[in-house]
Amino acid sequence: MAARTGEEFLKGLNDGREIWVGNEKVSDVTDHPAFAGAARGLAGSYDIQHQFPDDCLMPDPETGELINVSHMIPRSKEDLKRRHKGLERCAEYTVGYMGRTPDYMNVTYAGFAGRPDEWGANGNEEGAENLIKYQKFLRRDDISLTHTIIQPTIDKSEGDAPKPGNDVALHKVGETEHGIIVRGARILATLAPFADEIAVYPGAPLLPGTDDYALAFCIPMNTPGLKFICRDSCAGSRNTFDHPLSSRFDEQDAFVIFDDVEVPWDRLHINCNMDVYNQVMRTSWFPNVMQQTMIRAQTKLEFAWGLAAKMAESINSVQPTQAQMLGEIWTFAEFARSCVQTAEDNAHDHGNGAWFPQGAPLVALRSSLPYWFPRVNEIIRLIGSHNLLAAPTHAQFSDPALRPLIDHFMRGAKDVDAHSRARVFRLAWDFTGSALASRVEQYERFYLASGARNQQLAHMLGERTRADRLVNRFLTEPIIEIGADRASNKKVGAAA
Ligand SMILES: Cc1cc2nc3c(=O)[nH]c(=O)nc-3n(C[C@H](O)[C@H](O)[C@H](O)COP(=O)(O)OP(=O)(O)OC[C@H]3O[C@@H](n4cnc5c(N)ncnc54)[C@H](O)[C@@H]3O)c2cc1C
């Protein structure tokens, strides 16, 4: 099978998986009010690839069938530029509002498959072979993957890594003829109801003596024993006028319980191999996946700038402070664009012939975004003020008695009619103020570690040679009394 259509994607979701939301265990996510809108929203992301095949599709290197370009293992700077176009198409479709469209995991696994040298180290040759086979399946069957890399929190003071004997974090408890048995939990599987399979791979490094926790594998969502506990739905209504974003882009987040789940041997990528677990995420994973996430973020920032500007224009809000705040959002978007471009222009072979962007500009950007996105939301709320909450619904516009009154009293400035004005402000509220907006802000703050942790990492990874040289000049130069010559000249002059 090659790149799927949205309809093909939807058919795969009704497979008996165990999804819990609110008071219910859901039998069909494509038909449930909490999920149906986003299922169709995601289906749209599959259709996009057929609408823009030149940007989104490429031939599979072995079979020639058309696959999404996010599955490419980049071998040059040109490959990365090519991948950029496809990732941008996908980001534009959700205006960056869905963080985990399937291209995120496609890029991740393409990056892993480009580094069999690292995955196959320390006796893990079989795991690496399984992973390469799996990436072929992923790209040719156009699979939607969710993932969990973080250990659940019980007692925060114990740190990120499970101690030996921890019975909450996911770990291996036995073997069968067909594979291994795993038990425990992981967080937080975004996209779970809309995925075909779940991926488990390393997050924070593990402590000595916890080899049973060193696991990586991918299994189908309906594997017996897998349970997904979703957060409350933010899906809004099914009406794209009232809820233009939350009606279709609530990608969901789920706590995952592995209640004695069998992982087949050929789906195991790391089987209690601590050295590989603690090493494979350290080198090329970040610069690779950051190309996808930062193109998404840049797209969202540019959308936010356009939306905020449209909002100000529709009520002719022209104070200098509004322009200043609009300029602030533009600045974020432009910084993001420049960082991605610099990282791609300085791409290099990260090992084994796999080309990924330069890491440093992406580290800087990733560290800044948890602070920029909340500020963007604040700006949109400041510019929008009460207008964000004075925007009639589609049903109210459809009422023949109400409509003339709305048209008169709720119109915008100049020639902006009430319907157009409501559309802008409803979009802006869904972007910054709805239940989904609040969840999305939380996502931007934490989806790959908090801003605080990212900034600490930035400092630790930063290349300090030039910074040290600039400082050391002042710390090592001979001490000079500035002005001493002039003072002595004056004295000489006076004497003369
Ligand atoms: C909406 C959403 C979706 C997510 N989706 C996924 C997913 O699909 N797959 C997945 O695997 N995970 C996902 N995650 C989980 C995510 O990876 C974690 O939330 C993230 O790694 C942060 O870990 P934490 O929540 O334990 O918070 P922490 O990183 O522990 O942060 C909690 C607080 O403590 C502070 N803090 C922690 N450590 C330090 C430190 N060293 N210095 C200073 N301050 C510190 C932070 O700044 C923050 O205020 C998602 C999270 C969210 C919120």
The ligand as a Tripos MOL2 file, in Angstrom:
@<TRIPOS>MOLECULE
LIG
   53    58     1     0     0
SMALL
NO_CHARGES

@<TRIPOS>ATOM
      1 C1         -0.3320   18.5150   26.0910 C.3       1 LIG1
      2 C2          0.8240   17.5780   26.2680 C.ar      1 LIG1
      3 C3          1.0480   16.5960   25.3170 C.ar      1 LIG1
      4 C4          2.0900   15.6940   25.4710 C.ar      1 LIG1
      5 N1          2.2880   14.7170   24.5340 N.ar      1 LIG1
      6 C5          3.2320   13.7810   24.7380 C.ar      1 LIG1
      7 C6          3.4040   12.6970   23.8250 C.ar      1 LIG1
      8 O1          2.7250   12.6130   22.8030 O.2       1 LIG1
      9 N2          4.3160   11.7490   24.1070 N.ar      1 LIG1
     10 C7          5.0930   11.8180   25.2420 C.ar      1 LIG1
     11 O2          5.9070   10.9250   25.4470 O.2       1 LIG1
     12 N3          4.9730   12.8410   26.1140 N.ar      1 LIG1
     13 C8          4.0630   13.8110   25.8890 C.ar      1 LIG1
     14 N4          3.9080   14.8230   26.7970 N.ar      1 LIG1
     15 C9          4.6480   14.7390   28.0520 C.3       1 LIG1
     16 C10         5.8160   15.6260   28.0160 C.3       1 LIG1
     17 O3          6.8280   14.9780   27.3480 O.3       1 LIG1
     18 C11         6.1570   15.9660   29.4400 C.3       1 LIG1
     19 O4          5.0860   16.6920   29.9840 O.3       1 LIG1
     20 C12         7.4100   16.7890   29.4780 C.3       1 LIG1
     21 O5          8.5090   15.9860   29.2180 O.3       1 LIG1
     22 C13         7.5940   17.4940   30.7780 C.3       1 LIG1
     23 O6          7.6740   16.5800   31.8430 O.3       1 LIG1
     24 P1          6.7970   16.8060   33.1190 P.3       1 LIG1
     25 O7          5.3690   16.9730   32.6740 O.co2     1 LIG1
     26 O8          7.1030   15.7380   34.0640 O.co2     1 LIG1
     27 O9          7.2050   18.2140   33.6720 O.3       1 LIG1
     28 P2          8.6170   18.7250   34.2080 P.3       1 LIG1
     29 O10         9.6190   18.8020   33.1200 O.co2     1 LIG1
     30 O11         9.0420   17.9570   35.3900 O.co2     1 LIG1
     31 O12         8.2350   20.1840   34.5940 O.3       1 LIG1
     32 C14         7.3120   20.4950   35.6680 C.3       1 LIG1
     33 C15         7.7030   21.8290   36.2520 C.3       1 LIG1
     34 O13         8.9320   21.7230   36.9300 O.3       1 LIG1
     35 C16         9.8810   22.5850   36.3480 C.3       1 LIG1
     36 N5         11.1500   21.8500   36.2630 N.ar      1 LIG1
     37 C17        11.3130   20.5460   36.0980 C.ar      1 LIG1
     38 N6         12.6090   20.2300   36.0410 N.ar      1 LIG1
     39 C18        13.2680   21.3650   36.1780 C.ar      1 LIG1
     40 C19        14.6160   21.6840   36.1950 C.ar      1 LIG1
     41 N7         15.5800   20.7690   36.0500 N.pl3     1 LIG1
     42 N8         14.9150   22.9780   36.3420 N.ar      1 LIG1
     43 C20        13.9700   23.9260   36.4740 C.ar      1 LIG1
     44 N9         12.6760   23.6690   36.4650 N.ar      1 LIG1
     45 C21        12.3270   22.4150   36.3190 C.ar      1 LIG1
     46 C22         9.3550   22.9160   34.9580 C.3       1 LIG1
     47 O14         9.8080   24.1590   34.4670 O.3       1 LIG1
     48 C23         7.8760   22.9060   35.1850 C.3       1 LIG1
     49 O15         7.4190   24.1330   35.6690 O.3       1 LIG1
     50 C24         2.9190   15.7690   26.6260 C.ar      1 LIG1
     51 C25         2.6880   16.7620   27.5820 C.ar      1 LIG1
     52 C26         1.6710   17.6670   27.4050 C.ar      1 LIG1
     53 C27         1.4550   18.7190   28.4580 C.3       1 LIG1
@<TRIPOS>BOND
     1     1     2 1
     2     2     3 ar
     3     2    52 ar
     4     3     4 ar
     5     4     5 ar
     6     4    50 ar
     7     5     6 ar
     8     6     7 ar
     9     6    13 1
    10     7     8 2
    11     7     9 ar
    12     9    10 ar
    13    10    11 2
    14    10    12 ar
    15    12    13 ar
    16    13    14 ar
    17    14    15 1
    18    14    50 ar
    19    15    16 1
    20    16    17 1
    21    16    18 1
    22    18    19 1
    23    18    20 1
    24    20    21 1
    25    20    22 1
    26    22    23 1
    27    23    24 1
    28    24    25 2
    29    24    26 1
    30    24    27 1
    31    27    28 1
    32    28    29 2
    33    28    30 1
    34    28    31 1
    35    31    32 1
    36    32    33 1
    37    33    34 1
    38    33    48 1
    39    34    35 1
    40    35    36 1
    41    35    46 1
    42    36    37 ar
    43    36    45 ar
    44    37    38 ar
    45    38    39 ar
    46    39    40 ar
    47    39    45 ar
    48    40    41 1
    49    40    42 ar
    50    42    43 ar
    51    43    44 ar
    52    44    45 ar
    53    46    47 1
    54    46    48 1
    55    48    49 1
    56    50    51 ar
    57    51    52 ar
    58    52    53 1
@<TRIPOS>SUBSTRUCTURE
     1 LIG1         1 GROUP 0 **** ****
